[in-house]
Amino acid sequence: MNFPTETKKRLAQLSEDTLAKFKIISAAARNADQYGPPAGATAMASINTMTQGDTVRNLEKIGQEVRFGFHALVREPAIGRVVVLSQNNVEKTYYICRGTTVGGVENLASYRSPIGEMISLPLGDEFYLPDGTTVEIVEKTQLHPKLYDLLWDSENTVVDSDEFGLLTLKSLRALLEVGLDDQFDENRLSRILADEVESENVVLGRRRALIAKIGLRDQPILDQYQSEIFRLPLDEQLLILGPPGTGKTTTLIRRLGQKLDRQYLEADERLAVSNIEMTSDLSHADSWLMFTPTELLKHYLKEAFNQEGVPASNSRIQTWSSFSRTIARSTFRILKTSSGRGSFSLNTTIDSLSGDALEQPINWFTHFDEWQRSAYLSELKKAAENLCENSAIKVSKVGQRLLHTLRDTDDSALTSIFMALVSLIPEVQILVEGLKK
C-alpha cells in the first residue's frame, strides 16, 4: 500500500514511541508493586468517622486494589494513545491505561479519570484539561498490548488521524522488524512500508479481530455515547435499550469498574459512599448486584469483570430465576423449603402468560400498565371519599384535601400525585398519633 513518506514516518514513529512507552509503564508498575502501594488519600480522608479496625481494613482493601492495578499495568500498560493540539499549536501525547496509573510516568492517565474521556471523543473535538487548557483531538490510537519473548507489540492497532484517516496496523513491531535505531532513515522507512509483508500489515479502515474464543468482546475504549453513560454520576438511574452486540453489558461493566474505584469518584460521591457504609453492613465494593439470564453468560461476565479489575463472586452475579427463588424462600417465605416452611411450591411447567402476551409483549405491558394505573387511582379516590365521610373533622379534612388533589391533577401525572401525597404524610402521621390517644 503506497503511503506518502510523511505518513510512513509518522506511523513508524508512533510504533517506536508506543512500544517504548509500554516498556516504561510496565517497568514502573512492576517496581511500584515490588515496594508496595502507599496508603491512599481516600482511605485517610474518612479516618475520623470510622473505628480503628474499619480504618485498617479499608486501608488494606485499598492497598490490595492498587496492587491489583499494578499487576494489570504490567500485563497491559496502555489501551489508548491520544495526540492533542493546544491553541498555541503545541502538540502533546497522552497514554491511557485501563484502570490504576503509576507514578513517575509522564502523561499517563486512567481511562476512568476525566482526561481518559479524550480517547472516546471524535477527532476535531475540543477538550478542557483539568488545568483549564483547551486542546483539540488530532489523533487517536486504540492499543492492544501483547508481550512476546520479552518484546512488546500491539496487535490490530486502530489509528485515526486528521493526517491519514483511519488505519489498522496488524502489528506495530512488524513496522520496525528490520531494527530500531535512534534516528529513522526516510529511505529505510520507505522500504519497510513498501515491502509486501508490510503492505499487508497496514489496512485501510477498521479491521475486525478474529474471534479466538467464545465470550464477551473486550472493549477497553467506549464510543462517545457509551462514554457519556459510563461517566454519569453515581446516583443516576437510566434504562439502556439496544439489540445484541451494541455494547450494553460492556458499558455497564466499565461504569461499575469506575464507580467502585474511589480514586475517580467526585467528592459528593465519596461522601455518599462513606455515609452508606457507616449505616449498612455492606462495603462499597460489595454494594452491587447484576442479573444475567443464563448460567453460561454468568461465566462470561465474571471473566469480563476480572479483565476490568472488579472482583465478581457468585453472590454479585446471579441469574434472576435463582435469585427470585432465594428471595421467595428466605425473605418472603412464600415457597416451601426443605425444613417445611412456606406455603407454596414452584411449578415452572405452568405457563403464567397467554400466547398473545408472549407474542406481543409491548402491547401486554401497555395494557397491564393502563389497568394498574386505573386501578390504583380508583382505589385511591375511593379511600379519599371514605375519609371525607368520616365523622371526625380532622380525618374528613385530610380526605377532602386528598380528593381535591386527585381531582385537580391529570391522571397521567402520577409523579405529581405521588408528590402531593408525600406532602400529606406529616399531617396524616399527626392525625394517626392523635387517634391512638
DRENDO-1510 file (C-alpha; in Angstrom, 1 decimal, always signed):
<recs>
REC; n; res; u; v; w
REC; 1; MET; +0.0; +0.0; +0.0 .
REC; 2; ASN; +1.6; +3.2; -1.1 .
REC; 3; PHE; +1.5; +5.9; +1.6 .
REC; 4; PRO; +3.2; +9.4; +1.5 .
REC; 5; THR; +6.6; +9.5; +3.0 .
REC; 6; GLU; +5.4; +11.7; +5.9 .
REC; 7; THR; +2.7; +9.2; +6.7 .
REC; 8; LYS; +5.2; +6.3; +6.7 .
REC; 9; LYS; +7.4; +8.3; +9.0 .
REC; 10; ARG; +4.5; +9.1; +11.3 .
REC; 11; LEU; +3.4; +5.5; +11.6 .
REC; 12; ALA; +6.9; +4.3; +12.3 .
REC; 13; GLN; +7.5; +6.9; +14.9 .
REC; 14; LEU; +4.1; +6.1; +16.5 .
REC; 15; SER; +5.1; +2.5; +16.7 .
REC; 16; GLU; +8.5; +3.1; +18.2 .
REC; 17; ASP; +7.2; +5.6; +20.8 .
REC; 18; THR; +4.3; +3.4; +21.8 .
REC; 19; LEU; +6.4; +0.2; +22.3 .
REC; 20; ALA; +9.0; +2.2; +24.2 .
REC; 21; LYS; +6.2; +3.6; +26.4 .
REC; 22; PHE; +4.8; +0.1; +27.1 .
REC; 23; LYS; +8.2; -0.9; +28.4 .
REC; 24; ILE; +8.5; +2.2; +30.7 .
REC; 25; ILE; +4.9; +1.8; +32.1 .
REC; 26; SER; +5.3; -1.9; +32.7 .
REC; 27; ALA; +8.7; -1.5; +34.4 .
REC; 28; ALA; +7.4; +1.3; +36.6 .
REC; 29; ALA; +4.3; -0.8; +37.6 .
REC; 30; ARG; +6.5; -3.8; +38.4 .
REC; 31; ASN; +8.8; -1.6; +40.5 .
REC; 32; ALA; +5.9; +0.1; +42.4 .
REC; 33; ASP; +4.3; -3.3; +43.1 .
REC; 34; GLN; +7.7; -4.6; +44.5 .
REC; 35; TYR; +7.9; -1.8; +47.1 .
REC; 36; GLY; +4.2; -1.9; +47.9 .
REC; 37; PRO; +1.4; +0.7; +47.3 .
REC; 38; PRO; +1.2; +3.7; +49.6 .
REC; 39; ALA; -1.8; +4.3; +51.8 .
REC; 40; GLY; -4.4; +6.1; +49.7 .
REC; 41; ALA; -5.6; +9.6; +50.5 .
REC; 42; THR; -9.2; +8.4; +50.0 .
REC; 43; ALA; -8.8; +5.9; +52.9 .
REC; 44; MET; -7.3; +8.5; +55.3 .
REC; 45; ALA; -10.0; +11.1; +54.4 .
REC; 46; SER; -12.6; +9.3; +56.4 .
REC; 47; ILE; -10.5; +8.1; +59.3 .
REC; 48; ASN; -12.3; +10.3; +61.8 .
REC; 49; THR; -15.6; +8.7; +61.0 .
REC; 50; MET; -14.5; +5.1; +61.3 .
REC; 51; THR; -13.4; +2.8; +64.0 .
REC; 52; GLN; -9.7; +1.9; +64.1 .
REC; 53; GLY; -10.5; -1.6; +62.9 .
REC; 54; ASP; -12.6; -0.4; +60.0 .
REC; 55; THR; -9.8; +2.0; +59.0 .
REC; 56; VAL; -7.2; -0.7; +58.9 .
REC; 57; ARG; -9.4; -3.0; +56.9 .
REC; 58; ASN; -10.2; -0.1; +54.5 .
REC; 59; LEU; -6.5; +0.7; +54.0 .
REC; 60; GLU; -5.7; -3.0; +53.4 .
REC; 61; LYS; -8.5; -3.2; +50.9 .
REC; 62; ILE; -7.4; -0.1; +49.0 .
REC; 63; GLY; -3.8; -1.4; +49.1 .
REC; 64; GLN; -4.9; -4.7; +47.5 .
REC; 65; GLU; -6.9; -2.8; +44.8 .
REC; 66; VAL; -3.8; -0.7; +44.0 .
REC; 67; ARG; -1.6; -3.7; +43.9 .
REC; 68; PHE; -4.0; -5.5; +41.6 .
REC; 69; GLY; -3.9; -2.4; +39.4 .
REC; 70; PHE; -0.1; -2.6; +39.2 .
REC; 71; HIS; -0.3; -6.2; +38.2 .
REC; 72; ALA; -2.7; -5.2; +35.4 .
REC; 73; LEU; -0.4; -2.5; +34.2 .
REC; 74; VAL; +2.5; -4.9; +34.0 .
REC; 75; ARG; +0.4; -7.1; +31.6 .
REC; 76; GLU; -1.4; -4.2; +29.8 .
REC; 77; PRO; +0.5; -0.9; +30.0 .
REC; 78; ALA; -1.9; +1.2; +27.9 .
REC; 79; ILE; -5.2; +0.8; +25.9 .
REC; 80; GLY; -5.0; +4.1; +24.1 .
REC; 81; ARG; -2.9; +6.9; +22.8 .
REC; 82; VAL; -4.2; +10.5; +22.2 .
REC; 83; VAL; -2.4; +13.3; +20.5 .
REC; 84; VAL; -3.8; +16.8; +21.2 .
REC; 85; LEU; -3.0; +20.3; +19.9 .
REC; 86; SER; -3.1; +23.3; +22.1 .
REC; 87; GLN; -4.3; +26.8; +20.9 .
REC; 88; ASN; -0.6; +27.7; +20.7 .
REC; 89; ASN; -0.1; +24.8; +18.2 .
REC; 90; VAL; +1.9; +22.8; +20.8 .
REC; 91; GLU; +1.4; +19.0; +20.3 .
REC; 92; LYS; +1.2; +16.7; +23.3 .
REC; 93; THR; +0.7; +12.9; +23.5 .
REC; 94; TYR; -1.2; +11.2; +26.3 .
REC; 95; TYR; -1.3; +7.4; +27.0 .
REC; 96; ILE; -4.5; +6.0; +28.5 .
REC; 97; CYS; -4.5; +2.9; +30.7 .
REC; 98; ARG; -7.5; +0.8; +31.7 .
REC; 99; GLY; -7.6; +1.4; +35.5 .
REC; 100; THR; -4.8; +2.2; +38.0 .
REC; 101; THR; -2.0; +4.5; +37.0 .
REC; 102; VAL; +1.6; +4.5; +38.3 .
REC; 103; GLY; +3.8; +7.4; +39.4 .
REC; 104; GLY; +6.9; +8.5; +37.5 .
REC; 105; VAL; +5.4; +8.1; +34.0 .
REC; 106; GLU; +4.8; +11.3; +32.1 .
REC; 107; ASN; +1.4; +11.9; +30.5 .
REC; 108; LEU; -0.2; +8.6; +31.7 .
REC; 109; ALA; -3.9; +8.8; +32.6 .
REC; 110; SER; -6.5; +6.3; +33.6 .
REC; 111; TYR; -9.5; +5.8; +31.3 .
REC; 112; ARG; -11.6; +6.3; +34.5 .
REC; 113; SER; -10.2; +9.8; +35.0 .
REC; 114; PRO; -11.6; +12.9; +33.3 .
REC; 115; ILE; -8.6; +13.0; +30.9 .
REC; 116; GLY; -9.4; +9.5; +29.9 .
REC; 117; GLU; -12.5; +10.7; +28.2 .
REC; 118; MET; -10.4; +12.2; +25.3 .
REC; 119; ILE; -9.9; +8.7; +23.8 .
REC; 120; SER; -13.7; +8.4; +23.2 .
REC; 121; LEU; -14.2; +11.8; +21.6 .
REC; 122; PRO; -14.3; +12.3; +17.8 .
REC; 123; LEU; -11.3; +13.9; +16.0 .
REC; 124; GLY; -11.6; +17.7; +16.0 .
REC; 125; ASP; -13.5; +17.9; +19.3 .
REC; 126; GLU; -12.2; +20.4; +21.9 .
REC; 127; PHE; -11.4; +19.2; +25.4 .
REC; 128; TYR; -10.7; +21.1; +28.5 .
REC; 129; LEU; -7.8; +19.7; +30.5 .
REC; 130; PRO; -8.0; +19.9; +34.3 .
REC; 131; ASP; -5.6; +22.9; +34.3 .
REC; 132; GLY; -8.0; +24.8; +32.1 .
REC; 133; THR; -6.1; +24.4; +28.9 .
REC; 134; THR; -8.2; +23.9; +25.8 .
REC; 135; VAL; -6.9; +21.3; +23.3 .
REC; 136; GLU; -8.1; +19.7; +20.1 .
REC; 137; ILE; -8.1; +16.0; +19.5 .
REC; 138; VAL; -6.0; +15.4; +16.3 .
REC; 139; GLU; -5.1; +11.7; +16.6 .
REC; 140; LYS; -6.4; +8.7; +18.5 .
REC; 141; THR; -4.9; +5.2; +18.7 .
REC; 142; GLN; -6.6; +2.1; +20.2 .
REC; 143; LEU; -3.9; -0.3; +21.5 .
REC; 144; HIS; -3.9; -4.0; +22.3 .
REC; 145; PRO; -0.6; -4.7; +24.0 .
REC; 146; LYS; +1.0; -8.2; +23.8 .
REC; 147; LEU; +4.3; -9.4; +25.2 .
REC; 148; TYR; +6.2; -11.9; +23.1 .
REC; 149; ASP; +9.6; -13.2; +24.1 .
REC; 150; LEU; +10.1; -10.1; +26.4 .
REC; 151; LEU; +9.3; -7.8; +23.4 .
REC; 152; TRP; +6.2; -5.6; +23.4 .
REC; 153; ASP; +3.8; -5.4; +20.5 .
REC; 154; SER; +0.3; -4.1; +19.8 .
REC; 155; GLU; -2.0; -6.2; +17.6 .
REC; 156; ASN; -4.8; -4.8; +15.4 .
REC; 157; THR; -3.9; -1.2; +16.5 .
REC; 158; VAL; -6.5; +1.2; +15.2 .
REC; 159; VAL; -5.1; +4.7; +14.3 .
REC; 160; ASP; -7.5; +7.6; +13.5 .
REC; 161; SER; -5.7; +10.8; +12.4 .
REC; 162; ASP; -6.5; +14.0; +10.6 .
REC; 163; GLU; -3.4; +13.4; +8.6 .
REC; 164; PHE; -4.1; +10.0; +7.0 .
REC; 165; GLY; -7.6; +8.9; +8.2 .
REC; 166; LEU; -8.5; +5.6; +9.8 .
REC; 167; LEU; -5.9; +2.7; +9.6 .
REC; 168; THR; -5.5; -0.7; +11.2 .
REC; 169; LEU; -1.9; -1.8; +12.0 .
REC; 170; LYS; -1.9; -5.6; +12.5 .
REC; 171; SER; +1.5; -5.4; +14.3 .
REC; 172; LEU; +3.4; -2.3; +15.5 .
REC; 173; ARG; +6.6; -4.4; +15.8 .
REC; 174; ALA; +6.3; -5.6; +12.2 .
REC; 175; LEU; +6.8; -2.0; +11.1 .
REC; 176; LEU; +10.1; -1.9; +12.9 .
REC; 177; GLU; +11.3; -5.5; +12.5 .
REC; 178; VAL; +14.4; -4.5; +10.5 .
REC; 179; GLY; +15.8; -3.0; +13.6 .
REC; 180; LEU; +15.3; +0.1; +15.8 .
REC; 181; ASP; +17.7; +3.0; +15.7 .
REC; 182; ASP; +17.6; +6.3; +17.4 .
REC; 183; GLN; +17.1; +8.0; +14.0 .
REC; 184; PHE; +14.6; +6.9; +11.3 .
REC; 185; ASP; +16.1; +7.0; +7.8 .
REC; 186; GLU; +13.5; +8.0; +5.3 .
REC; 187; ASN; +14.7; +5.6; +2.6 .
REC; 188; ARG; +14.7; +2.7; +5.1 .
REC; 189; LEU; +11.1; +3.6; +6.2 .
REC; 190; SER; +10.1; +3.6; +2.6 .
REC; 191; ARG; +11.5; +0.1; +2.1 .
REC; 192; ILE; +9.8; -1.2; +5.3 .
REC; 193; LEU; +6.3; +0.0; +4.4 .
REC; 194; ALA; +6.7; -0.7; +0.7 .
REC; 195; ASP; +7.5; -4.3; +1.3 .
REC; 196; GLU; +4.7; -6.9; +0.6 .
REC; 197; VAL; +4.6; -8.0; +4.2 .
REC; 198; GLU; +4.4; -4.5; +5.5 .
REC; 199; SER; +1.7; -3.7; +2.9 .
REC; 200; GLU; -0.4; -6.5; +4.4 .
REC; 201; ASN; +0.3; -5.1; +7.8 .
REC; 202; VAL; -1.3; -1.7; +7.2 .
REC; 203; VAL; -5.1; -1.9; +6.4 .
REC; 204; LEU; -7.3; +1.0; +5.4 .
REC; 205; GLY; -10.2; +1.4; +7.9 .
REC; 206; ARG; -11.0; -0.7; +10.9 .
REC; 207; ARG; -10.1; -4.4; +10.7 .
REC; 208; ARG; -12.2; -6.7; +12.9 .
REC; 209; ALA; -10.1; -9.1; +15.1 .
REC; 210; LEU; -10.5; -12.8; +14.7 .
REC; 211; ILE; -12.6; -14.5; +17.4 .
REC; 212; ALA; -10.2; -16.6; +19.4 .
REC; 213; LYS; -12.7; -17.9; +22.0 .
REC; 214; ILE; -16.4; -17.6; +22.9 .
REC; 215; GLY; -17.1; -14.8; +25.4 .
REC; 216; LEU; -17.9; -11.2; +25.8 .
REC; 217; ARG; -15.9; -9.0; +23.4 .
REC; 218; ASP; -13.4; -7.0; +25.4 .
REC; 219; GLN; -13.9; -3.3; +24.6 .
REC; 220; PRO; -11.5; -1.3; +26.7 .
REC; 221; ILE; -12.5; +2.0; +25.0 .
REC; 222; LEU; -16.1; +3.0; +24.7 .
REC; 223; ASP; -17.5; +5.2; +22.0 .
REC; 224; GLN; -18.6; +8.8; +22.6 .
REC; 225; TYR; -22.2; +7.9; +23.7 .
REC; 226; GLN; -21.2; +4.9; +25.8 .
REC; 227; SER; -18.6; +7.1; +27.5 .
REC; 228; GLU; -21.3; +9.6; +28.5 .
REC; 229; ILE; -23.2; +6.8; +30.2 .
REC; 230; PHE; -20.1; +5.4; +31.7 .
REC; 231; ARG; -19.3; +8.8; +33.4 .
REC; 232; LEU; -22.7; +9.7; +34.7 .
REC; 233; PRO; -23.0; +10.5; +38.5 .
REC; 234; LEU; -23.2; +7.6; +40.9 .
REC; 235; ASP; -26.8; +8.2; +41.8 .
REC; 236; GLU; -28.0; +8.5; +38.2 .
REC; 237; GLN; -30.6; +5.9; +37.1 .
REC; 238; LEU; -31.3; +5.0; +33.4 .
REC; 239; LEU; -32.5; +2.3; +31.1 .
REC; 240; ILE; -30.2; +1.2; +28.3 .
REC; 241; LEU; -32.0; -0.4; +25.3 .
REC; 242; GLY; -30.5; -1.9; +22.2 .
REC; 243; PRO; -30.1; -5.1; +20.1 .
REC; 244; PRO; -27.5; -7.7; +21.0 .
REC; 245; GLY; -23.8; -6.7; +20.4 .
REC; 246; THR; -24.4; -3.0; +20.8 .
REC; 247; GLY; -22.3; -2.8; +24.0 .
REC; 248; LYS; -25.0; -2.5; +26.7 .
REC; 249; THR; -23.3; -5.1; +29.0 .
REC; 250; THR; -19.8; -3.7; +28.3 .
REC; 251; THR; -20.9; -0.2; +29.2 .
REC; 252; LEU; -22.4; -1.4; +32.5 .
REC; 253; ILE; -19.2; -3.3; +33.4 .
REC; 254; ARG; -17.0; -0.3; +32.6 .
REC; 255; ARG; -19.3; +2.0; +34.5 .
REC; 256; LEU; -19.3; -0.3; +37.5 .
REC; 257; GLY; -15.5; -0.5; +37.4 .
REC; 258; GLN; -15.2; +3.3; +37.6 .
REC; 259; LYS; -17.8; +3.8; +40.3 .
REC; 260; LEU; -16.2; +1.1; +42.5 .
REC; 261; ASP; -12.8; +2.9; +42.2 .
REC; 262; ARG; -12.9; +5.5; +44.9 .
REC; 263; GLN; -10.0; +7.4; +43.4 .
REC; 264; TYR; -12.1; +8.6; +40.5 .
REC; 265; LEU; -15.3; +9.4; +42.4 .
REC; 266; GLU; -16.4; +13.0; +42.8 .
REC; 267; ALA; -16.3; +14.5; +46.4 .
REC; 268; ASP; -20.1; +14.2; +46.8 .
REC; 269; GLU; -20.0; +10.6; +45.5 .
REC; 270; ARG; -17.3; +9.7; +48.0 .
REC; 271; LEU; -19.2; +11.3; +50.8 .
REC; 272; ALA; -22.4; +9.4; +49.9 .
REC; 273; VAL; -20.4; +6.1; +49.8 .
REC; 274; SER; -18.9; +6.7; +53.2 .
REC; 275; ASN; -22.3; +7.6; +54.7 .
REC; 276; ILE; -23.9; +4.4; +53.3 .
REC; 277; GLU; -21.0; +2.2; +54.5 .
REC; 278; MET; -21.4; +3.6; +58.0 .
REC; 279; THR; -25.1; +2.8; +58.1 .
REC; 280; SER; -25.1; -0.6; +56.4 .
REC; 281; ASP; -23.3; -3.9; +56.6 .
REC; 282; LEU; -22.0; -3.8; +53.0 .
REC; 283; SER; -18.8; -2.3; +51.8 .
REC; 284; HIS; -18.8; -0.2; +48.7 .
REC; 285; ALA; -17.1; -3.0; +46.8 .
REC; 286; ASP; -19.9; -5.4; +47.6 .
REC; 287; SER; -22.8; -2.9; +47.1 .
REC; 288; TRP; -23.8; -4.0; +43.6 .
REC; 289; LEU; -25.7; -6.9; +42.0 .
REC; 290; MET; -26.0; -7.8; +38.4 .
REC; 291; PHE; -28.6; -10.2; +36.9 .
REC; 292; THR; -27.9; -12.4; +33.9 .
REC; 293; PRO; -30.4; -14.6; +32.1 .
REC; 294; THR; -28.3; -17.8; +31.9 .
REC; 295; GLU; -25.5; -19.5; +33.9 .
REC; 296; LEU; -23.4; -19.5; +30.7 .
REC; 297; LEU; -23.5; -15.8; +30.4 .
REC; 298; LYS; -22.7; -15.5; +34.1 .
REC; 299; HIS; -19.4; -17.3; +33.5 .
REC; 300; TYR; -18.5; -14.9; +30.7 .
REC; 301; LEU; -19.5; -11.9; +32.8 .
REC; 302; LYS; -17.1; -13.0; +35.6 .
REC; 303; GLU; -14.3; -13.1; +33.1 .
REC; 304; ALA; -15.2; -9.6; +31.8 .
REC; 305; PHE; -15.3; -8.2; +35.3 .
REC; 306; ASN; -11.9; -9.7; +36.1 .
REC; 307; GLN; -10.5; -8.1; +33.0 .
REC; 308; GLU; -11.8; -4.8; +34.3 .
REC; 309; GLY; -10.3; -5.4; +37.8 .
REC; 310; VAL; -13.6; -5.9; +39.5 .
REC; 311; PRO; -13.9; -9.0; +41.8 .
REC; 312; ALA; -17.2; -10.7; +40.9 .
REC; 313; SER; -18.2; -13.5; +43.2 .
REC; 314; ASN; -21.3; -15.7; +42.6 .
REC; 315; SER; -23.2; -13.5; +45.1 .
REC; 316; ARG; -22.6; -10.4; +42.9 .
REC; 317; ILE; -23.6; -12.0; +39.6 .
REC; 318; GLN; -26.8; -14.1; +39.7 .
REC; 319; THR; -29.5; -15.4; +37.4 .
REC; 320; TRP; -32.9; -13.9; +38.1 .
REC; 321; SER; -34.5; -17.3; +38.4 .
REC; 322; SER; -32.1; -18.4; +41.1 .
REC; 323; PHE; -32.2; -15.0; +43.0 .
REC; 324; SER; -36.0; -14.8; +42.9 .
REC; 325; ARG; -36.4; -18.3; +44.4 .
REC; 326; THR; -34.0; -17.5; +47.2 .
REC; 327; ILE; -35.9; -14.3; +48.0 .
REC; 328; ALA; -39.2; -16.2; +47.8 .
REC; 329; ARG; -37.9; -18.8; +50.3 .
REC; 330; SER; -35.7; -16.9; +52.7 .
REC; 331; THR; -37.1; -13.4; +52.7 .
REC; 332; PHE; -40.8; -13.6; +51.9 .
REC; 333; ARG; -41.1; -17.2; +52.9 .
REC; 334; ILE; -43.7; -17.9; +50.2 .
REC; 335; LEU; -42.1; -21.0; +48.7 .
REC; 336; LYS; -41.7; -24.2; +50.7 .
REC; 337; THR; -38.3; -25.1; +51.9 .
REC; 338; SER; -36.6; -28.4; +52.9 .
REC; 339; SER; -37.4; -27.5; +56.5 .
REC; 340; GLY; -41.1; -27.3; +55.8 .
REC; 341; ARG; -41.5; -23.5; +55.9 .
REC; 342; GLY; -43.6; -21.7; +53.3 .
REC; 343; SER; -47.0; -22.3; +51.8 .
REC; 344; PHE; -46.5; -22.8; +48.0 .
REC; 345; SER; -44.5; -25.0; +45.7 .
REC; 346; LEU; -43.0; -23.6; +42.5 .
REC; 347; ASN; -44.2; -25.2; +39.3 .
REC; 348; THR; -42.1; -24.0; +36.3 .
REC; 349; THR; -44.1; -26.0; +33.8 .
REC; 350; ILE; -47.2; -23.9; +34.1 .
REC; 351; ASP; -47.5; -21.0; +31.6 .
REC; 352; SER; -48.3; -17.8; +33.5 .
REC; 353; LEU; -48.7; -15.7; +30.4 .
REC; 354; SER; -51.0; -16.3; +27.4 .
REC; 355; GLY; -49.7; -16.9; +23.9 .
REC; 356; ASP; -50.9; -13.4; +22.8 .
REC; 357; ALA; -48.9; -11.8; +25.7 .
REC; 358; LEU; -45.8; -13.7; +24.7 .
REC; 359; GLU; -46.1; -12.8; +21.1 .
REC; 360; GLN; -46.9; -9.1; +21.7 .
REC; 361; PRO; -45.0; -8.2; +25.0 .
REC; 362; ILE; -45.2; -4.4; +24.4 .
REC; 363; ASN; -49.0; -4.5; +24.0 .
REC; 364; TRP; -49.3; -6.7; +27.0 .
REC; 365; PHE; -47.2; -4.4; +29.1 .
REC; 366; THR; -49.1; -1.3; +27.9 .
REC; 367; HIS; -52.4; -2.9; +28.8 .
REC; 368; PHE; -51.2; -4.0; +32.1 .
REC; 369; ASP; -49.8; -0.6; +32.9 .
REC; 370; GLU; -53.0; +1.1; +31.9 .
REC; 371; TRP; -55.0; -1.3; +34.1 .
REC; 372; GLN; -52.7; -0.9; +37.1 .
REC; 373; ARG; -52.7; +2.9; +36.8 .
REC; 374; SER; -56.5; +3.0; +36.6 .
REC; 375; ALA; -57.0; +0.5; +39.5 .
REC; 376; TYR; -54.6; +2.5; +41.7 .
REC; 377; LEU; -56.2; +5.8; +41.1 .
REC; 378; SER; -59.7; +4.3; +41.5 .
REC; 379; GLU; -58.8; +2.8; +44.9 .
REC; 380; LEU; -57.1; +6.0; +46.0 .
REC; 381; LYS; -60.2; +8.1; +45.2 .
REC; 382; LYS; -62.4; +5.6; +47.0 .
REC; 383; ALA; -60.2; +5.8; +50.1 .
REC; 384; ALA; -60.3; +9.6; +49.9 .
REC; 385; GLU; -64.1; +9.6; +49.7 .
REC; 386; ASN; -64.3; +7.3; +52.7 .
REC; 387; LEU; -62.1; +9.7; +54.7 .
REC; 388; CYS; -64.4; +12.6; +53.7 .
REC; 389; GLU; -67.4; +10.8; +55.1 .
REC; 390; ASN; -65.6; +10.2; +58.4 .
REC; 391; SER; -67.3; +11.8; +61.5 .
REC; 392; ALA; -64.0; +13.1; +62.8 .
REC; 393; ILE; -63.5; +16.6; +61.4 .
REC; 394; LYS; -59.7; +16.3; +61.1 .
REC; 395; VAL; -60.0; +13.0; +59.3 .
REC; 396; SER; -62.6; +14.4; +57.0 .
REC; 397; LYS; -60.4; +17.4; +56.2 .
REC; 398; VAL; -57.5; +15.1; +55.2 .
REC; 399; GLY; -59.8; +13.2; +52.9 .
REC; 400; GLN; -61.1; +16.4; +51.3 .
REC; 401; ARG; -57.5; +17.6; +50.6 .
REC; 402; LEU; -56.6; +14.2; +49.1 .
REC; 403; LEU; -59.7; +14.2; +47.0 .
REC; 404; HIS; -59.1; +17.8; +45.8 .
REC; 405; THR; -55.5; +16.8; +44.8 .
REC; 406; LEU; -56.8; +13.8; +42.8 .
REC; 407; ARG; -59.4; +15.8; +41.0 .
REC; 408; ASP; -57.1; +18.7; +40.1 .
REC; 409; THR; -54.3; +16.5; +38.8 .
REC; 410; ASP; -54.1; +14.8; +35.4 .
REC; 411; ASP; -54.5; +11.1; +35.9 .
REC; 412; SER; -51.4; +10.6; +33.7 .
REC; 413; ALA; -49.2; +12.7; +36.0 .
REC; 414; LEU; -48.6; +10.0; +38.6 .
REC; 415; THR; -45.4; +11.7; +39.8 .
REC; 416; SER; -47.3; +14.9; +40.7 .
REC; 417; ILE; -49.9; +12.9; +42.5 .
REC; 418; PHE; -47.3; +11.0; +44.4 .
REC; 419; MET; -45.5; +14.2; +45.4 .
REC; 420; ALA; -48.8; +15.6; +46.6 .
REC; 421; LEU; -49.4; +12.5; +48.7 .
REC; 422; VAL; -46.0; +12.7; +50.2 .
REC; 423; SER; -46.8; +16.3; +51.3 .
REC; 424; LEU; -49.7; +14.9; +53.3 .
REC; 425; ILE; -47.7; +12.3; +55.2 .
REC; 426; PRO; -46.7; +14.6; +58.1 .
REC; 427; GLU; -50.4; +15.6; +58.6 .
REC; 428; VAL; -51.6; +12.0; +58.4 .
REC; 429; GLN; -48.9; +11.0; +60.9 .
REC; 430; ILE; -50.0; +13.6; +63.4 .
REC; 431; LEU; -53.6; +12.5; +62.9 .
REC; 432; VAL; -52.8; +8.8; +63.5 .
REC; 433; GLU; -50.8; +9.7; +66.6 .
REC; 434; GLY; -53.8; +11.7; +67.8 .
REC; 435; LEU; -56.2; +8.8; +67.2 .
REC; 436; LYS; -54.0; +6.5; +69.2 .
REC; 437; LYS; -54.5; +8.7; +72.2 .
</recs>
